Amino acid sequence: MTGPVVECVPNFSEGTDARRVEAIVASMRVEGVHLLDWSMDNDHNRSVVTLAGEPAAIVEAAVRGVGKAVDLIDLTRQQGVHPRIGAADVIPFVPISGIKLEHCALLARQAGLEIWRRFGVPVFFYEAAAARPDRANLEDVRRGQFEGLKEAVRKESARRPDLGGPGLHPTAGACAVGARKFLVAYNIYFNSADVAMVRAIAREIRAASGGLKGVKAMGVLAHGRAQLSMNITDFAATPISQVHRAVSELAVRHKTAIAEGEVIGLIPEAACERESEWMRQLIGFDPQTKILEHRLGSPLAWPGEA
């Protein structure tokens, strides 16, 4: 790819129907945009797609994906363990090369405007694209999830969307659109099904509770095991090996142990620690397909592409 390159990592509230997810992914096929990764999770009922391309094309691809999600996902019939406010729940734009975070924030604003104009889905802007300081953190935007937010926006002016509304879309909810730096979506599984235990560990390590800088965490039951689901938003300040070490020590305190880990989506080369214990424990980690820089040079075929 030449010129500025932007990554977009849309998260959709569908992880059980592969045909729907494939249709959403295929809808984002736009000239100048490459498909780098996509995955779906039944327990979280969520899919994550990674795209990269030139700025204008990546905005159009993201907006088209939202449109298809609006057509195919009905939140009144959707449940899962992952928090969500929309069918197309989160649309972050991430600078890769030749572009700054501030420009990605402008792209997020453009995408949000098109999402509201074309599909009538209200938009909240978050992180670097936030229009208000109290919406910088995605957790604050998603407080109450779809079910709670659709009531809150009608009763509390402070909870209303940045674009559209005041009510949410009846079946597609709202969309959080933002700009951020790279993050690593890292899950740890334990030799236990004790959800209370993993939630206690999540409280101890998340930054919001006074834990590790740049770490967001929640504890859930996934695939029959206790799972610590994390977003590590500043792996320069808090390397993933430090997170793994802290979790290992807490697991011993709770009389359990880490079984294995997984990375959702792609991971930048800068976050890799080749000889670390956390990377040795990863499930099916292939550097050629899971490291961003490698995948940029060898993108995936789009669903339905010969």
C-alpha positions as CSV (number, residue, x, y, z in Angstrom):
1,M,0.0,0.0,0.0
2,T,1.2,3.5,-0.8
3,G,0.2,6.8,0.7
4,P,-1.5,7.1,4.1
5,V,-2.8,3.8,5.5
6,V,-5.6,3.6,8.1
7,E,-6.7,0.5,10.0
8,C,-10.4,0.1,11.0
9,V,-11.5,-2.6,13.4
10,P,-15.3,-2.8,13.4
11,N,-17.0,-4.9,16.1
12,F,-20.4,-6.3,15.3
13,S,-22.9,-7.8,17.7
14,E,-23.2,-11.2,15.9
15,G,-21.0,-14.2,16.6
16,T,-23.3,-17.2,16.0
17,D,-24.3,-17.0,12.4
18,A,-21.4,-17.3,10.0
19,R,-23.5,-16.4,7.0
20,R,-24.5,-13.1,8.5
21,V,-21.0,-12.3,9.5
22,E,-19.7,-13.2,6.0
23,A,-22.3,-10.9,4.4
24,I,-21.3,-8.0,6.7
25,V,-17.6,-8.6,5.9
26,A,-18.3,-8.8,2.1
27,S,-20.3,-5.6,2.2
28,M,-17.1,-3.7,3.2
29,R,-15.3,-4.6,0.0
30,V,-14.3,-1.2,-1.4
31,E,-11.5,-0.4,-3.9
32,G,-8.5,0.6,-1.9
33,V,-9.4,-1.4,1.2
34,H,-7.8,-4.7,2.2
35,L,-9.3,-7.4,4.5
36,L,-6.7,-8.4,7.1
37,D,-8.6,-10.5,9.6
38,W,-12.0,-11.5,10.8
39,S,-13.2,-13.7,13.6
40,M,-16.4,-14.5,15.5
41,D,-17.1,-15.7,19.0
42,N,-20.3,-17.6,19.9
43,D,-20.2,-16.9,23.7
44,H,-19.5,-13.2,23.3
45,N,-21.9,-13.2,20.3
46,R,-19.5,-10.8,18.6
47,S,-17.4,-10.6,15.5
48,V,-14.3,-8.5,14.9
49,V,-13.1,-7.4,11.5
50,T,-9.7,-5.8,10.6
51,L,-9.5,-3.6,7.5
52,A,-6.7,-1.4,6.2
53,G,-6.6,1.1,3.4
54,E,-6.5,4.7,2.2
55,P,-8.6,7.1,4.3
56,A,-11.6,7.9,2.1
57,A,-12.0,4.3,1.1
58,I,-11.7,3.0,4.7
59,V,-14.5,5.4,5.8
60,E,-16.8,4.2,3.0
61,A,-16.1,0.5,3.8
62,A,-16.9,1.0,7.5
63,V,-20.1,2.8,6.7
64,R,-21.2,0.1,4.4
65,G,-20.5,-2.5,7.1
66,V,-22.8,-0.6,9.5
67,G,-25.5,-0.6,6.9
68,K,-25.4,-4.3,6.4
69,A,-25.3,-4.9,10.2
70,V,-28.5,-2.7,10.5
71,D,-30.2,-5.0,8.0
72,L,-29.1,-8.3,9.6
73,I,-28.8,-7.8,13.3
74,D,-31.8,-7.2,15.7
75,L,-30.6,-6.3,19.2
76,T,-34.0,-7.1,20.7
77,R,-33.3,-10.7,19.8
78,Q,-29.5,-10.7,20.5
79,Q,-27.7,-11.7,23.7
80,G,-24.1,-12.3,24.6
81,V,-21.6,-11.8,27.4
82,H,-19.9,-8.8,25.7
83,P,-21.3,-5.3,26.4
84,R,-22.9,-3.7,23.4
85,I,-25.0,-0.7,22.4
86,G,-25.4,-1.4,18.7
87,A,-25.6,-3.9,15.9
88,A,-22.4,-2.3,14.6
89,D,-21.2,-1.7,18.1
90,V,-17.8,0.0,17.8
91,I,-16.0,1.5,14.7
92,P,-12.5,2.6,15.6
93,F,-10.0,4.2,13.1
94,V,-6.3,3.6,13.8
95,P,-3.3,5.3,12.2
96,I,-0.9,2.9,10.6
97,S,1.4,5.0,8.4
98,G,1.5,8.4,6.8
99,I,-1.3,9.7,9.0
100,K,-1.8,11.0,12.5
101,L,-4.4,10.2,15.2
102,E,-5.9,13.6,14.8
103,H,-6.7,12.9,11.1
104,C,-8.2,9.6,12.1
105,A,-10.5,11.5,14.5
106,L,-11.7,13.5,11.5
107,L,-12.3,10.3,9.6
108,A,-14.4,9.0,12.5
109,R,-16.5,12.2,12.5
110,Q,-17.1,11.8,8.7
111,A,-18.0,8.1,9.2
112,G,-20.4,9.0,12.0
113,L,-22.2,11.6,9.9
114,E,-22.7,9.1,7.1
115,I,-23.9,6.4,9.4
116,W,-26.6,8.7,10.7
117,R,-27.5,10.2,7.3
118,R,-27.8,6.8,5.5
119,F,-29.2,4.5,8.2
120,G,-30.7,6.6,10.9
121,V,-28.4,5.0,13.5
122,P,-27.4,7.5,16.3
123,V,-23.7,7.9,16.9
124,F,-21.5,8.4,19.9
125,F,-17.9,9.6,19.4
126,Y,-15.3,8.2,21.7
127,E,-11.6,8.3,22.5
128,A,-9.6,10.7,20.2
129,A,-12.8,11.6,18.3
130,A,-14.9,12.3,21.5
131,A,-16.9,15.5,21.3
132,R,-17.1,15.6,25.1
133,P,-14.6,14.6,27.8
134,D,-17.0,12.3,29.5
135,R,-17.2,10.2,26.4
136,A,-13.5,9.6,25.9
137,N,-13.8,6.2,27.6
138,L,-15.9,3.6,25.7
139,E,-17.1,2.0,28.9
140,D,-18.8,5.3,29.9
141,V,-20.6,5.4,26.5
142,R,-21.7,1.8,26.8
143,R,-23.0,2.0,30.4
144,G,-26.3,0.2,30.6
145,Q,-25.8,-1.5,27.2
146,F,-28.5,-1.3,24.6
147,E,-31.4,-2.1,27.0
148,G,-30.4,0.5,29.5
149,L,-29.2,3.1,27.1
150,K,-32.4,3.2,25.1
151,E,-34.3,4.3,28.2
152,A,-31.5,6.6,29.5
153,V,-31.3,8.7,26.3
154,R,-35.0,9.6,26.6
155,K,-34.7,10.5,30.3
156,E,-31.3,12.0,30.6
157,S,-30.1,14.7,28.2
158,A,-26.5,14.0,29.2
159,R,-26.8,10.5,27.8
160,R,-28.1,11.5,24.3
161,P,-26.1,10.6,21.2
162,D,-23.7,13.1,19.6
163,L,-25.4,12.6,16.3
164,G,-29.1,11.7,15.8
165,G,-31.5,10.6,18.4
166,P,-32.6,11.3,21.0
167,G,-33.9,7.8,20.8
168,L,-31.8,4.8,19.6
169,H,-32.6,2.9,16.4
170,P,-35.3,0.3,17.4
171,T,-33.3,-2.8,16.4
172,A,-29.8,-1.6,15.6
173,G,-29.3,0.7,18.7
174,A,-26.4,3.1,18.4
175,C,-22.9,3.1,17.1
176,A,-19.7,4.2,18.9
177,V,-17.3,5.7,16.4
178,G,-13.8,6.7,17.4
179,A,-10.1,7.1,16.8
180,R,-7.4,5.4,18.9
181,K,-3.9,4.0,18.9
182,F,-3.2,0.3,18.5
183,L,-4.5,-1.9,21.2
184,V,-4.2,-5.6,21.8
185,A,-7.3,-7.7,22.5
186,Y,-5.9,-10.5,24.7
187,N,-8.0,-13.2,26.5
188,I,-6.7,-15.5,29.2
189,Y,-8.5,-18.8,30.0
190,F,-8.2,-20.5,33.4
191,N,-8.4,-24.1,34.6
192,S,-11.7,-23.2,36.3
193,A,-15.3,-22.2,35.5
194,D,-15.5,-19.9,38.5
195,V,-16.8,-16.6,37.1
196,A,-16.6,-14.8,40.5
197,M,-12.9,-15.6,40.6
198,V,-12.1,-14.2,37.2
199,R,-14.2,-11.1,37.8
200,A,-12.2,-10.5,41.0
201,I,-9.0,-10.7,39.0
202,A,-10.4,-8.3,36.4
203,R,-11.2,-5.8,39.1
204,E,-7.6,-6.0,40.5
205,I,-5.8,-5.5,37.2
206,R,-8.0,-3.0,35.3
207,A,-6.7,0.6,35.2
208,A,-10.1,2.0,36.2
209,S,-9.8,0.1,39.6
210,G,-6.2,1.3,40.2
211,G,-4.6,-1.7,38.5
212,L,-2.3,-1.7,35.5
213,K,-2.0,1.4,33.2
214,G,-3.9,1.0,29.9
215,V,-5.6,-2.3,30.8
216,K,-9.3,-2.8,30.5
217,A,-10.6,-6.1,31.7
218,M,-13.8,-8.1,32.4
219,G,-14.4,-11.6,33.6
220,V,-16.8,-13.9,31.8
221,L,-17.7,-17.6,31.2
222,A,-16.7,-18.5,27.7
223,H,-16.5,-21.9,26.1
224,G,-17.2,-23.4,29.5
225,R,-14.2,-21.8,31.2
226,A,-13.5,-18.7,33.1
227,Q,-12.1,-16.1,30.7
228,L,-10.3,-12.8,31.5
229,S,-11.1,-10.6,28.4
230,M,-8.8,-7.7,28.1
231,N,-8.0,-4.7,25.9
232,I,-4.4,-3.5,26.5
233,T,-4.5,0.1,25.2
234,D,-0.9,1.1,26.0
235,F,1.4,-1.9,25.6
236,A,4.5,0.4,25.6
237,A,3.7,1.5,29.2
238,T,2.4,-1.9,30.2
239,P,3.9,-4.8,28.2
240,I,1.7,-7.8,27.8
241,S,4.3,-9.9,29.7
242,Q,3.7,-7.6,32.7
243,V,0.0,-8.2,32.4
244,H,0.5,-12.0,32.2
245,R,2.8,-12.0,35.2
246,A,0.3,-10.1,37.3
247,V,-2.6,-12.3,36.3
248,S,-0.5,-15.5,37.0
249,E,0.2,-14.3,40.5
250,L,-3.4,-13.4,41.1
251,A,-4.4,-16.8,39.8
252,V,-2.2,-18.6,42.4
253,R,-3.8,-16.5,45.1
254,H,-7.2,-17.7,43.9
255,K,-6.0,-21.3,43.8
256,T,-6.2,-21.7,40.0
257,A,-3.8,-21.4,37.0
258,I,-3.7,-20.0,33.5
259,A,-4.5,-22.6,30.9
260,E,-3.9,-20.7,27.7
261,G,-4.4,-17.4,26.0
262,E,-5.6,-15.9,22.7
263,V,-5.2,-12.7,20.7
264,I,-8.4,-11.5,18.9
265,G,-7.7,-9.7,15.7
266,L,-4.1,-8.7,14.9
267,I,-1.2,-7.6,17.0
268,P,1.5,-5.1,16.1
269,E,5.1,-6.3,15.9
270,A,6.0,-3.8,18.6
271,A,3.7,-5.6,21.1
272,C,5.3,-9.0,20.4
273,E,7.7,-10.5,23.0
274,R,8.9,-13.6,21.2
275,E,10.4,-15.6,24.1
276,S,7.7,-14.6,26.6
277,E,5.5,-17.0,28.5
278,W,2.3,-15.3,27.3
279,M,3.2,-15.8,23.7
280,R,4.1,-19.5,24.3
281,Q,0.7,-20.0,25.7
282,L,-1.2,-18.5,22.8
283,I,-3.7,-20.8,21.0
284,G,-2.8,-21.4,17.4
285,F,-0.7,-18.2,17.0
286,D,0.8,-17.9,13.5
287,P,3.0,-14.8,13.1
288,Q,2.3,-14.7,9.4
289,T,-1.4,-14.3,9.9
290,K,-1.7,-12.6,13.3
291,I,1.0,-9.9,13.2
292,L,-0.2,-6.7,11.5
293,E,2.9,-5.9,9.5
294,H,3.0,-9.4,8.0
295,R,-0.7,-9.4,7.1
296,L,-0.5,-6.0,5.5
297,G,1.7,-7.6,2.8
298,S,-0.6,-10.6,2.4
299,P,-4.3,-9.6,2.9
300,L,-7.1,-12.1,2.9
301,A,-9.6,-12.7,0.1
302,W,-13.0,-11.2,0.6
303,P,-15.9,-13.6,1.3
304,G,-17.2,-14.8,-2.1
305,E,-14.0,-13.7,-3.9
306,A,-12.6,-16.3,-6.3
